Amino acid sequence: MKIDNYIGLVLEGGGLRAVFTVGVLDCFMDNNLWFPYTIGVSAGASSGISYVSRQRGRTLYSDTKLFKEYNYIGWKHFLHGRGYIDMHFLFYTYPEKYYPFDYDAYFKSSTRFVMVTSNCLTGKAEYYEEKKDPQRLIDICCASCTLPILCPVAHVDGIPMVDGGVCDAIPIQHAIDDGFHRNVIVLTRNKGYRKTEKNFWLPSFVYRKYPSIREQLKMRYRRYNQVLDYIDELEAKGDAIVIRPVRPIEVHRTETNVKKIMDLYNEGYTLCQKLLEQKQKRLWLMPQPSTQYNTY
């Protein structure tokens, strides 16, 4: 199958829930489907980076076998200053020691890959592309995945950053702004899901130095619900194909049950394969996008 040069791929985060996305991406790779443009946030960035480097199975390994060998989630890491999830191990040890990341393949890839972070100083989303510097690439990916509160603040170019999902949980608008008006969107929540309409309470000492990011955390539910409404509109108009879990989600953001993780991965793979079989080569011959695009 050949993908139209103007179709983008948008990957939501969600911690270990994004193993659903890993299943979808592995299915794309098995069917030799490569998008010209991919944008990922948080766990969508960490799974997307291996898609661009064409390393099938790399992310699943870190979510399952590596977890069994090295329990990188838990309060013991938090007490040692590395956060509830040991981000240093995942982003700076794992790519070098356990399952080397193929920087050459990534840098040579024709796919544009955008990773989203949240700037602690401005309270705004930052969108990065890096195809030259290995260290900066990993710094950006780590920052995109740095869960607020549970992980120490990360830095990109010396600027404090946290999880991109704080400011732009599903970066569909940025994909459109980059010229990709037709998109495949991979979500990690069931259809109809919306966050509870209430402010997120934070103790006064949390991110005291970063009032802008505190404000974003308090109101993130509103932006998240708005973008889901927008995605429903795009899907109804035929401007987006949305792949999302069908079965009730049993995997939470910091899930440690490997069986649950594998079940969600298999669901992502199976749903994607069925979609490809149904659409066959017509999958990427989506209708022309609407001439009018409204931001959410």
MIDRENZA-418188 format. One line per 5 residues: number of its first residue (from 0); for each residue x, y, z of C-alpha. Coordinates in pm, 1 decimal, decimal comma. Each point is the difference from the previous one (the first is absolute). Layout:
MIDRENZA-418188
NUM) X:Y:Z  ...;
END
This chain:
MIDRENZA-418188
0) 0,0:0,0:0,0  109,5:354,7:-66,8  -93,7:288,8:226,4  -96,8:333,7:-148,6  269,8:263,6:55,3;
5) -247,1:224,7:179,1  -126,0:-242,2:264,5  138,1:35,0:350,6  10,7:-230,6:299,5  -91,5:139,1:343,7;
10) 87,6:-199,3:314,3  -156,2:67,8:339,3  188,7:-81,3:320,6  -139,3:-168,5:309,9  293,5:-175,3:165,2;
15) -32,3:-378,0:-22,0  -340,9:38,6:-166,0  199,6:97,7:-308,4  101,6:-363,6:-42,0  -320,6:-2,4:-207,4;
20) 178,6:244,9:-230,3  304,4:-228,4:-7,1  -221,3:-278,0:-135,3  -134,1:231,4:-270,1  349,5:115,1:-99,1;
25) 136,5:-354,7:-11,8  -290,1:-89,1:-230,0  84,6:296,4:-223,7  361,5:-116,4:-15,5  -98,2:-358,2:-78,4;
30) -208,0:134,9:-290,6  278,7:232,2:-114,8  -202,3:315,1:67,0  207,1:312,0:60,5  -154,5:341,5:50,7;
35) 173,4:312,1:-133,6  -80,2:185,5:322,0  -43,9:-127,1:356,4  -58,7:201,4:314,0  2,5:-157,5:345,4;
40) -45,1:119,7:353,1  124,0:-170,7:317,1  -18,7:-379,7:-47,1  -108,9:72,1:-356,7  340,9:159,9:-52,1;
45) 192,1:-287,8:157,9  -183,5:-257,1:-212,9  8,1:215,8:-311,4  375,4:45,7:12,1  50,9:-376,2:-43,1;
50) -252,0:1,7:-286,2  206,6:261,4:-182,8  321,4:-197,4:60,9  -188,6:-309,8:-124,1  82,6:-207,1:307,3;
55) -302,5:-222,9:30,3  -41,0:-147,9:347,9  238,0:240,8:170,9  -267,0:186,3:195,5  -191,3:-316,4:88,3;
60) 321,4:-146,4:140,3  42,5:297,3:231,9  -364,3:-26,5:111,4  14,5:-371,9:78,4  322,8:-201,6:14,1;
65) 214,8:289,9:112,8  -248,1:77,7:275,9  27,7:-358,6:126,3  380,1:22,9:1,3  21,6:347,9:145,4;
70) -298,9:131,2:193,1  27,5:362,6:-109,7  -337,5:105,0:145,8  -44,7:46,5:373,6  52,5:220,6:302,0;
75) 354,3:-129,9:56,2  111,1:203,6:-303,9  -190,8:303,1:125,3  182,9:-17,7:332,7  332,3:-6,8:-185,4;
80) -87,8:320,4:-185,8  -79,7:-157,0:-338,2  -377,2:20,3:16,6  -268,6:-264,3:27,4  111,1:-113,0:-346,7;
85) 377,4:-19,8:-37,1  25,3:228,4:-302,7  379,6:0,7:2,8  2,8:-376,9:-41,9  -264,5:-2,4:-272,4;
90) 146,7:278,6:-211,1  372,2:-0,8:67,8  84,8:-358,6:99,5  -248,6:-209,0:-197,2  84,1:147,5:-346,1;
95) 370,0:-65,0:52,3  19,0:-322,2:201,0  -313,1:-211,1:-42,8  -145,2:71,3:-343,2  214,7:247,4:-194,4;
100) -192,3:269,9:-181,1  84,0:18,5:-370,9  93,9:367,6:-29,3  125,2:-41,1:-356,7  -332,1:-141,8:-120,8;
105) -190,1:269,1:186,8  206,3:287,6:-136,9  -18,0:-137,8:-356,4  -374,7:-52,9:13,6  -206,3:220,8:-230,1;
110) -277,0:14,2:261,4  -37,4:330,1:180,5  -32,4:-81,1:368,6  -124,5:262,9:244,3  8,1:-40,9:378,2;
115) -204,6:215,4:234,7  119,5:131,5:336,3  -142,8:249,0:250,5  215,4:302,3:86,0  -4,8:55,1:375,6;
120) 92,4:368,7:-34,2  -261,7:101,7:-254,6  -267,8:-262,4:56,5  -13,9:-59,0:-375,0  54,3:-303,8:-218,6;
125) 329,9:-30,0:-185,6  33,4:-201,1:-322,6  341,7:-146,0:-81,3  153,9:-176,9:-296,4  356,8:-129,1:32,1;
130) 184,2:-189,7:-273,8  365,2:72,7:83,7  86,6:-9,0:370,3  -52,0:-337,4:180,1  24,7:149,3:348,7;
135) -250,1:276,4:-73,6  -236,7:-250,7:-162,4  -12,0:-207,9:317,7  -27,9:309,4:219,5  -308,7:108,0:-193,5;
140) -159,7:-343,3:10,9  66,3:-29,8:373,0  -148,5:344,1:62,8  -310,4:-87,0:-201,9  -56,0:-302,0:226,3;
145) 83,1:160,8:335,6  -315,8:-49,2:202,5  -75,6:307,0:212,1  48,0:-42,9:375,6  101,4:-367,5:-30,9;
150) 327,6:78,0:-182,1  268,7:267,2:41,2  -20,3:289,2:-243,9  194,7:-70,0:-320,9  198,5:249,7:-206,4;
155) 34,8:71,7:-371,7  264,9:255,9:-93,4  9,3:96,1:368,2  -373,2:76,6:13,7  -211,3:-187,0:260,9;
160) -262,1:-223,7:-160,5  -265,1:-252,8:97,6  -232,2:-238,4:-183,2  -129,2:144,1:-326,6  -348,5:-119,2:86,5;
165) -33,4:274,9:258,7  -28,6:267,8:-270,9  -96,2:-198,9:-311,7  -121,9:-351,3:75,8  -99,9:-89,0:-357,9;
170) 189,4:225,5:-243,3  -239,4:-25,7:-295,4  -13,6:377,0:-46,9  377,6:21,2:-35,6  -8,4:-272,8:-265,6;
175) -258,0:200,5:-192,1  201,2:319,6:44,2  299,2:-186,7:-145,7  -203,8:-66,0:-313,8  -137,2:-348,0:70,9;
180) -375,0:45,9:-27,6  -74,9:-371,8:-8,9  122,0:-206,7:292,8  -4,2:-339,8:160,5  -42,2:60,0:373,0;
185) 86,5:-269,8:253,6  -169,7:53,8:334,8  42,9:-190,4:325,0  -349,1:49,3:142,4  -332,7:-149,2:-104,4;
190) -241,3:193,3:-219,6  -209,4:240,7:205,6  253,2:37,5:280,7  24,1:346,6:154,1  188,8:124,7:304,1;
195) -199,5:105,9:303,9  -82,9:369,3:-9,1  184,7:122,5:303,8  314,1:192,1:80,5  310,7:-200,8:79,4;
200) 107,9:77,6:357,8  371,7:44,6:63,1  174,5:52,9:333,4  153,7:347,4:16,7  356,7:-135,1:5,2;
205) -34,5:-197,6:-328,3  157,7:190,5:-291,7  6,6:313,5:213,4  272,4:135,7:-228,9  -214,6:-64,0:-306,8;
210) -338,9:172,1:45,1  -77,2:-26,1:-372,7  21,7:-377,5:-1,9  -202,4:-18,3:320,4  -279,3:185,0:-174,8;
215) 18,7:-232,9:-299,9  -24,9:-306,0:225,4  -309,0:137,3:171,2  -185,6:52,9:-326,7  132,2:-279,5:-219,9;
220) -329,3:-191,8:20,2  -176,5:277,1:-192,5  246,8:0,4:-290,5  -0,7:-379,3:-11,3  -376,6:-18,9:-28,0;
225) -1,4:273,6:-263,7  250,4:-179,2:-221,3  -196,3:-325,5:27,2  -312,3:185,2:-115,8  202,6:140,0:-290,2;
230) 129,5:-345,8:-94,3  -356,2:-134,4:-1,6  -87,7:276,8:-248,6  296,4:-82,2:-223,4  -86,5:-369,0:5,6;
235) -365,5:70,4:-86,3  104,8:216,0:-297,0  240,8:-264,9:-129,1  307,1:213,8:66,0  144,7:-247,1:251,6;
240) 20,5:-371,8:62,5  -1,5:-64,4:375,1  137,5:-321,6:147,6  -88,7:-44,7:367,7  -56,4:-285,5:245,4;
245) -341,8:-165,1:-15,2  11,1:-209,8:314,3  -15,7:178,1:338,5  346,6:120,6:99,1  151,7:-201,9:284,9;
250) 353,8:137,9:-33,6  82,3:313,8:195,4  277,5:248,7:-64,6  258,1:-179,1:216,9  -127,6:-356,6:-47,7;
255) 227,7:-282,9:114,6  -216,6:-299,5:-94,0  173,7:-137,1:-310,5  -299,1:-214,4:-103,0  -226,4:306,3:-8,8;
260) 266,0:186,3:-195,7  28,0:-280,3:-256,8  -378,2:-24,7:-34,4  -21,6:370,6:-84,3  292,4:-28,1:-243,3;
265) -170,2:-290,4:-176,1  -324,9:196,8:-21,9  181,8:287,9:-170,4  168,4:-233,7:-247,1  -319,9:-192,8:-77,3;
270) -217,3:308,5:-47,5  257,2:153,9:-233,4  33,0:-319,6:-203,7  -377,9:-28,1:-37,9  -15,5:360,9:-113,0;
275) 265,8:-61,5:-262,2  -178,6:-309,5:-124,6  -332,4:184,3:-23,3  138,8:302,7:-179,9  283,2:-174,0:-186,2;
280) 170,5:246,1:-233,2  -291,1:242,3:24,4  83,3:77,9:362,8  221,3:288,1:-93,8  -224,2:132,0:-276,8;
285) -191,9:204,7:254,2  -249,7:263,3:-121,1  136,2:345,5:-68,8  14,9:194,3:326,0  -252,0:269,5:79,9;
290) 97,3:342,4:-125,2  -87,5:156,7:335,0  197,3:-94,0:309,9  -95,9:133,1:341,2  236,2:-18,4:292,6;
295) -140,3:-158,0:312,2;
END
